[in-house]
Every structure is written in structure tokens, then in C-alpha cells.
Amino acid sequence: MPVTPSTMLPLNTMAPDFELFDVTSNEDRSLNTLKSKQGTVIMFICNHCPFVKHVRQELAELAIEYKKRGIAFIAINSNDVVNYPEDSPEKMKEFILDLGNPFPYLYDETQKVAKAYHAACTPDFFIFDGSMKCVYRGQMDDSRPGNDIPVTGSDLRLALDNLLDKKPIPANQKPSMGCNIKWK
């Protein structure tokens, strides 16, 4: 499977605004209504990617844990569903309900949001502080399918803990690695 790294949006970039269809509520949801004053994780994922499948359970647990501490989690699927029907909104709904619906799962049909965030792969993670400035972009942890490193979410956890504790977030951040976003 080809591996694509994230493009590493510049730190301090303001989160691009969006309004996208949420597959579980069947409503359009905006960044403004989903974000948190403590911090917001925006992640680009999809249903079929082996890299996403590899981390999906830990990702759900991480979201549940940090939502209790005031962090918002938002997942976005920007893949071309014509050529990748397993990433369709109907399949997205099955995927997120199977995880226990730990975060909104939004469909970026036009792919404009992925382009605005410079998202390149699935999974691709971005953390924004309360003022919606990017403080982290990169990997969840060092685990990848087949490398025998346990999935812990250590990189995201460190960044989120530092954000919540008002400590500096290390600027040396590793890019996420995964399947490329399936562009139209």
C-alpha cells in the first residue's frame, strides 16, 4: 500500500471555517458550532483505509476520554465516493455507529475543506487551541499497520495534555502517514 505523509499545515494557522453534512445527525454542521473553547481536534479519516482501521478503536477511546476534559473532536471524510463507494455517507454512518458515535463524522463532498486544511492522507490530525490557531499537526503515534508498535495515541495525547495544562507543545512534530486522500 502506498504511504502518503501529511503536508504539515504551518503552526498558528487559523482553522479554515466550514459547514458540512454530518452523517449521523443528517444535518449540516459548522466548525463554529462544533469547536471547543479548550481545543479542537480535526481529523481527516475514511472508512476503507488500513491506516485508519488500524487506529480507529484507540481514536474513539481518545475522543471519549478528552471530550470529558472539554476537547472537541471532528472527523471529516473527503474521499471521492464515486471511485471509492466504501467511503459513501451511508458507509460512513455504519462506520461511526460501530465505534459508538464518539465524534461527528462529516462528509466533504466537494473536497474544498480538505484542500483548505492542506490535508493529504488518512488519518491526518490537526489540533487547534481555543482561539482556533493550529498548535499541532501530525501523527497519532508511531504505530502503523504491520510495524508491531502498539497503538497508544501518544503524540496526540502529549499535545492535548500540554494544551490543557497550558504548557508549550513541542514544535518538532512528526507527519501522519497513511493512504492519500482520494481526489476527484
Phi and psi restraints in degrees (value plus and minus 20) as a CYANA .aco file:
   2 PRO   PHI     -89.3   -49.3
   2 PRO   PSI     122.1   162.1
   3 VAL   PHI    -132.1   -92.1
   3 VAL   PSI     110.4   150.4
   4 THR   PHI    -137.2   -97.2
   4 THR   PSI     110.1   150.1
   5 PRO   PHI    -106.0   -66.0
   5 PRO   PSI     137.0   177.0
   6 SER   PHI     -89.1   -49.1
   6 SER   PSI     138.1   178.1
   7 THR   PHI    -109.3   -69.3
   7 THR   PSI     -26.7    13.3
   8 MET   PHI      43.4    83.4
   8 MET   PSI      51.6    91.6
   9 LEU   PHI     -65.9   -25.9
   9 LEU   PSI     116.3   156.3
  10 PRO   PHI     -78.1   -38.1
  10 PRO   PSI     117.7   157.7
  11 LEU   PHI     -78.9   -38.9
  11 LEU   PSI     130.2   170.2
  12 ASN   PHI      54.1    94.1
  12 ASN   PSI     -17.6    22.4
  13 THR   PHI     -85.5   -45.5
  13 THR   PSI     115.5   155.5
  14 MET   PHI     -92.3   -52.3
  14 MET   PSI     120.3   160.3
  15 ALA   PHI     -83.9   -43.9
  15 ALA   PSI     102.9   142.9
  16 PRO   PHI     -83.1   -43.1
  16 PRO   PSI     116.4   156.4
  17 ASP   PHI     -92.8   -52.8
  17 ASP   PSI     136.5   176.5
  18 PHE   PHI    -179.5  -139.5
  18 PHE   PSI     142.7   182.7
  19 GLU   PHI    -160.5  -120.5
  19 GLU   PSI      99.0   139.0
  20 LEU   PHI    -154.5  -114.5
  20 LEU   PSI     142.2   182.2
  21 PHE   PHI     -96.2   -56.2
  21 PHE   PSI     106.3   146.3
  22 ASP   PHI    -114.3   -74.3
  22 ASP   PSI     100.2   140.2
  23 VAL   PHI     -89.7   -49.7
  23 VAL   PSI     -40.7    -0.7
  24 THR   PHI    -110.7   -70.7
  24 THR   PSI     -55.5   -15.5
  25 SER   PHI    -111.3   -71.3
  25 SER   PSI     -33.4     6.6
  26 ASN   PHI      38.4    78.4
  26 ASN   PSI      14.2    54.2
  27 GLU   PHI    -152.5  -112.5
  27 GLU   PSI     137.2   177.2
  28 ASP   PHI     -95.8   -55.8
  28 ASP   PSI     117.1   157.1
  29 ARG   PHI    -146.9  -106.9
  29 ARG   PSI     122.2   162.2
  30 SER   PHI    -128.3   -88.3
  30 SER   PSI     137.9   177.9
  31 LEU   PHI     -77.8   -37.8
  31 LEU   PSI     -61.3   -21.3
  32 ASN   PHI     -78.6   -38.6
  32 ASN   PSI     -55.6   -15.6
  33 THR   PHI    -108.0   -68.0
  33 THR   PSI     -36.2     3.8
  34 LEU   PHI    -120.8   -80.8
  34 LEU   PSI     -41.7    -1.7
  35 LYS   PHI     -88.7   -48.7
  35 LYS   PSI     147.0   187.0
  36 SER   PHI    -145.6  -105.6
  36 SER   PSI     130.0   170.0
  37 LYS   PHI     -88.7   -48.7
  37 LYS   PSI     -43.0    -3.0
  38 GLN   PHI    -104.3   -64.3
  38 GLN   PSI     -55.1   -15.1
  39 GLY   PHI     140.0   180.0
  39 GLY   PSI     137.4   177.4
  40 THR   PHI    -157.5  -117.5
  40 THR   PSI     110.1   150.1
  41 VAL   PHI    -120.9   -80.9
  41 VAL   PSI     103.7   143.7
  42 ILE   PHI    -134.8   -94.8
  42 ILE   PSI     105.4   145.4
  43 MET   PHI    -150.2  -110.2
  43 MET   PSI     119.6   159.6
  44 PHE   PHI    -120.6   -80.6
  44 PHE   PSI      97.3   137.3
  45 ILE   PHI    -154.4  -114.4
  45 ILE   PSI     157.5   197.5
  46 CYS   PHI    -173.5  -133.5
  46 CYS   PSI     156.6   196.6
  47 ASN   PHI    -103.3   -63.3
  47 ASN   PSI     -57.5   -17.5
  48 HIS   PHI    -114.6   -74.6
  48 HIS   PSI     -34.3     5.7
  49 CYS   PHI     -86.4   -46.4
  49 CYS   PSI     107.7   147.7
  50 PRO   PHI     -83.1   -43.1
  50 PRO   PSI     -46.8    -6.8
  51 PHE   PHI     -89.7   -49.7
  51 PHE   PSI     -59.6   -19.6
  52 VAL   PHI     -89.6   -49.6
  52 VAL   PSI     -65.3   -25.3
  53 LYS   PHI     -76.9   -36.9
  53 LYS   PSI     -56.7   -16.7
  54 HIS   PHI     -83.8   -43.8
  54 HIS   PSI     -54.0   -14.0
  55 VAL   PHI    -128.1   -88.1
  55 VAL   PSI     -23.1    16.9
  56 ARG   PHI     -77.5   -37.5
  56 ARG   PSI     -61.1   -21.1
  57 GLN   PHI     -88.1   -48.1
  57 GLN   PSI     -64.8   -24.8
  58 GLU   PHI     -85.2   -45.2
  58 GLU   PSI     -56.4   -16.4
  59 LEU   PHI     -82.1   -42.1
  59 LEU   PSI     -63.2   -23.2
  60 ALA   PHI     -83.5   -43.5
  60 ALA   PSI     -64.0   -24.0
  61 GLU   PHI     -85.0   -45.0
  61 GLU   PSI     -60.7   -20.7
  62 LEU   PHI     -81.5   -41.5
  62 LEU   PSI     -64.3   -24.3
  63 ALA   PHI     -82.6   -42.6
  63 ALA   PSI     -64.6   -24.6
  64 ILE   PHI     -82.0   -42.0
  64 ILE   PSI     -64.7   -24.7
  65 GLU   PHI     -82.2   -42.2
  65 GLU   PSI     -68.4   -28.4
  66 TYR   PHI    -101.7   -61.7
  66 TYR   PSI     -41.7    -1.7
  67 LYS   PHI     -82.3   -42.3
  67 LYS   PSI     -53.5   -13.5
  68 LYS   PHI     -84.7   -44.7
  68 LYS   PSI     -40.6    -0.6
  69 ARG   PHI    -121.5   -81.5
  69 ARG   PSI     -12.4    27.6
  70 GLY   PHI      77.0   117.0
  70 GLY   PSI     -12.0    28.0
  71 ILE   PHI    -110.1   -70.1
  71 ILE   PSI     112.8   152.8
  72 ALA   PHI    -111.0   -71.0
  72 ALA   PSI     122.1   162.1
  73 PHE   PHI    -141.0  -101.0
  73 PHE   PSI     113.9   153.9
  74 ILE   PHI    -155.0  -115.0
  74 ILE   PSI     104.5   144.5
  75 ALA   PHI    -125.7   -85.7
  75 ALA   PSI     120.9   160.9
  76 ILE   PHI    -151.7  -111.7
  76 ILE   PSI     112.5   152.5
  77 ASN   PHI    -129.7   -89.7
  77 ASN   PSI      99.3   139.3
  78 SER   PHI    -132.4   -92.4
  78 SER   PSI     -11.3    28.7
  79 ASN   PHI     -88.7   -48.7
  79 ASN   PSI     131.9   171.9
  80 ASP   PHI     -89.5   -49.5
  80 ASP   PSI      89.2   129.2
  81 VAL   PHI    -103.2   -63.2
  81 VAL   PSI     -31.1     8.9
  82 VAL   PHI     -87.9   -47.9
  82 VAL   PSI     -66.6   -26.6
  83 ASN   PHI    -109.1   -69.1
  83 ASN   PSI     -33.6     6.4
  84 TYR   PHI    -152.6  -112.6
  84 TYR   PSI      50.3    90.3
  85 PRO   PHI     -81.9   -41.9
  85 PRO   PSI     -39.5     0.5
  86 GLU   PHI     -88.8   -48.8
  86 GLU   PSI     -28.7    11.3
  87 ASP   PHI    -123.8   -83.8
  87 ASP   PSI      -5.2    34.8
  88 SER   PHI     -84.9   -44.9
  88 SER   PSI     139.2   179.2
  89 PRO   PHI     -74.3   -34.3
  89 PRO   PSI     -56.5   -16.5
  90 GLU   PHI     -83.9   -43.9
  90 GLU   PSI     -63.1   -23.1
  91 LYS   PHI     -91.7   -51.7
  91 LYS   PSI     -52.7   -12.7
  92 MET   PHI     -80.1   -40.1
  92 MET   PSI     -63.8   -23.8
  93 LYS   PHI     -81.6   -41.6
  93 LYS   PSI     -63.6   -23.6
  94 GLU   PHI     -80.0   -40.0
  94 GLU   PSI     -65.1   -25.1
  95 PHE   PHI     -78.5   -38.5
  95 PHE   PSI     -69.7   -29.7
  96 ILE   PHI     -94.5   -54.5
  96 ILE   PSI     -56.2   -16.2
  97 LEU   PHI     -86.6   -46.6
  97 LEU   PSI     -55.4   -15.4
  98 ASP   PHI     -82.4   -42.4
  98 ASP   PSI     -49.1    -9.1
  99 LEU   PHI    -104.9   -64.9
  99 LEU   PSI     -25.0    15.0
 100 GLY   PHI      73.4   113.4
 100 GLY   PSI      -5.1    34.9
 101 ASN   PHI      33.9    73.9
 101 ASN   PSI      35.3    75.3
 102 PRO   PHI     -98.1   -58.1
 102 PRO   PSI     -31.3     8.7
 103 PHE   PHI    -180.9  -140.9
 103 PHE   PSI     138.0   178.0
 104 PRO   PHI     -83.1   -43.1
 104 PRO   PSI     120.5   160.5
 105 TYR   PHI    -140.3  -100.3
 105 TYR   PSI      89.5   129.5
 106 LEU   PHI    -125.4   -85.4
 106 LEU   PSI     127.0   167.0
 107 TYR   PHI    -126.1   -86.1
 107 TYR   PSI      98.7   138.7
 108 ASP   PHI    -118.8   -78.8
 108 ASP   PSI      54.2    94.2
 109 GLU   PHI     -78.8   -38.8
 109 GLU   PSI     -59.5   -19.5
 110 THR   PHI    -102.2   -62.2
 110 THR   PSI     -33.6     6.4
 111 GLN   PHI      48.7    88.7
 111 GLN   PSI     -11.6    28.4
 112 LYS   PHI     -86.0   -46.0
 112 LYS   PSI     -55.5   -15.5
 113 VAL   PHI     -89.3   -49.3
 113 VAL   PSI     -64.2   -24.2
 114 ALA   PHI     -78.6   -38.6
 114 ALA   PSI     -61.9   -21.9
 115 LYS   PHI     -86.4   -46.4
 115 LYS   PSI     -59.6   -19.6
 116 ALA   PHI     -83.6   -43.6
 116 ALA   PSI     -53.8   -13.8
 117 TYR   PHI    -109.1   -69.1
 117 TYR   PSI     -23.3    16.7
 118 HIS   PHI      38.9    78.9
 118 HIS   PSI      13.2    53.2
 119 ALA   PHI     -87.3   -47.3
 119 ALA   PSI     121.4   161.4
 120 ALA   PHI    -145.9  -105.9
 120 ALA   PSI     -47.5    -7.5
 121 CYS   PHI    -161.7  -121.7
 121 CYS   PSI     150.9   190.9
 122 THR   PHI    -142.9  -102.9
 122 THR   PSI     104.3   144.3
 123 PRO   PHI    -103.0   -63.0
 123 PRO   PSI     131.5   171.5
 124 ASP   PHI    -154.4  -114.4
 124 ASP   PSI     103.3   143.3
 125 PHE   PHI    -133.8   -93.8
 125 PHE   PSI     119.8   159.8
 126 PHE   PHI    -156.4  -116.4
 126 PHE   PSI     112.2   152.2
 127 ILE   PHI    -135.8   -95.8
 127 ILE   PSI     110.9   150.9
 128 PHE   PHI    -137.5   -97.5
 128 PHE   PSI     121.0   161.0
 129 ASP   PHI     -96.6   -56.6
 129 ASP   PSI    -195.3  -155.3
 130 GLY   PHI     -81.5   -41.5
 130 GLY   PSI     -44.3    -4.3
 131 SER   PHI    -113.0   -73.0
 131 SER   PSI     -12.3    27.7
 132 MET   PHI      48.1    88.1
 132 MET   PSI      12.4    52.4
 133 LYS   PHI    -116.4   -76.4
 133 LYS   PSI     118.4   158.4
 134 CYS   PHI     -87.7   -47.7
 134 CYS   PSI     102.3   142.3
 135 VAL   PHI    -133.6   -93.6
 135 VAL   PSI     -33.9     6.1
 136 TYR   PHI    -173.5  -133.5
 136 TYR   PSI     119.8   159.8
 137 ARG   PHI    -170.0  -130.0
 137 ARG   PSI     109.9   149.9
 138 GLY   PHI     135.4   175.4
 138 GLY   PSI    -170.1  -130.1
 139 GLN   PHI    -104.8   -64.8
 139 GLN   PSI     142.2   182.2
 140 MET   PHI     -97.5   -57.5
 140 MET   PSI     -64.2   -24.2
 141 ASP   PHI    -190.2  -150.2
 141 ASP   PSI    -192.2  -152.2
 142 ASP   PHI    -103.7   -63.7
 142 ASP   PSI     -23.1    16.9
 143 SER   PHI     -93.9   -53.9
 143 SER   PSI     118.5   158.5
 144 ARG   PHI    -159.4  -119.4
 144 ARG   PSI     137.1   177.1
 145 PRO   PHI     -75.0   -35.0
 145 PRO   PSI     105.5   145.5
 146 GLY   PHI      67.2   107.2
 146 GLY   PSI     -23.2    16.8
 147 ASN   PHI    -115.1   -75.1
 147 ASN   PSI     -18.1    21.9
 148 ASP   PHI      41.8    81.8
 148 ASP   PSI      -2.6    37.4
 149 ILE   PHI    -113.7   -73.7
 149 ILE   PSI     107.4   147.4
 150 PRO   PHI     -82.3   -42.3
 150 PRO   PSI     126.8   166.8
 151 VAL   PHI    -100.8   -60.8
 151 VAL   PSI      97.4   137.4
 152 THR   PHI    -145.7  -105.7
 152 THR   PSI     -40.6    -0.6
 153 GLY   PHI      52.4    92.4
 153 GLY   PSI       2.1    42.1
 154 SER   PHI     -78.0   -38.0
 154 SER   PSI     -60.1   -20.1
 155 ASP   PHI     -88.5   -48.5
 155 ASP   PSI     -65.0   -25.0
 156 LEU   PHI     -85.2   -45.2
 156 LEU   PSI     -62.0   -22.0
 157 ARG   PHI     -80.0   -40.0
 157 ARG   PSI     -65.3   -25.3
 158 LEU   PHI     -80.4   -40.4
 158 LEU   PSI     -67.0   -27.0
 159 ALA   PHI     -83.2   -43.2
 159 ALA   PSI     -63.1   -23.1
 160 LEU   PHI     -88.4   -48.4
 160 LEU   PSI     -61.5   -21.5
 161 ASP   PHI     -81.8   -41.8
 161 ASP   PSI     -64.5   -24.5
 162 ASN   PHI     -83.9   -43.9
 162 ASN   PSI     -60.8   -20.8
 163 LEU   PHI     -80.3   -40.3
 163 LEU   PSI     -68.4   -28.4
 164 LEU   PHI     -87.1   -47.1
 164 LEU   PSI     -53.6   -13.6
 165 ASP   PHI    -108.5   -68.5
 165 ASP   PSI     -15.5    24.5
 166 LYS   PHI      37.5    77.5
 166 LYS   PSI      19.8    59.8
 167 LYS   PHI    -126.4   -86.4
 167 LYS   PSI     137.3   177.3
 168 PRO   PHI     -83.0   -43.0
 168 PRO   PSI     121.4   161.4
 169 ILE   PHI    -114.0   -74.0
 169 ILE   PSI     106.4   146.4
 170 PRO   PHI     -71.8   -31.8
 170 PRO   PSI     113.5   153.5
 171 ALA   PHI     -98.5   -58.5
 171 ALA   PSI     -39.4     0.6
 172 ASN   PHI    -101.0   -61.0
 172 ASN   PSI      75.0   115.0
 173 GLN   PHI    -138.3   -98.3
 173 GLN   PSI     113.8   153.8
 174 LYS   PHI    -104.5   -64.5
 174 LYS   PSI     117.2   157.2
 175 PRO   PHI     -84.9   -44.9
 175 PRO   PSI     129.3   169.3
 176 SER   PHI     -90.2   -50.2
 176 SER   PSI     138.2   178.2
 177 MET   PHI    -152.3  -112.3
 177 MET   PSI     117.1   157.1
 178 GLY   PHI    -196.8  -156.8
 178 GLY   PSI    -183.1  -143.1
 179 CYS   PHI     -93.6   -53.6
 179 CYS   PSI     125.4   165.4
 180 ASN   PHI     -87.3   -47.3
 180 ASN   PSI     130.1   170.1
 181 ILE   PHI     -82.7   -42.7
 181 ILE   PSI     116.7   156.7
 182 LYS   PHI    -105.2   -65.2
 182 LYS   PSI      72.6   112.6
 183 TRP   PHI     -94.0   -54.0
 183 TRP   PSI     129.8   169.8
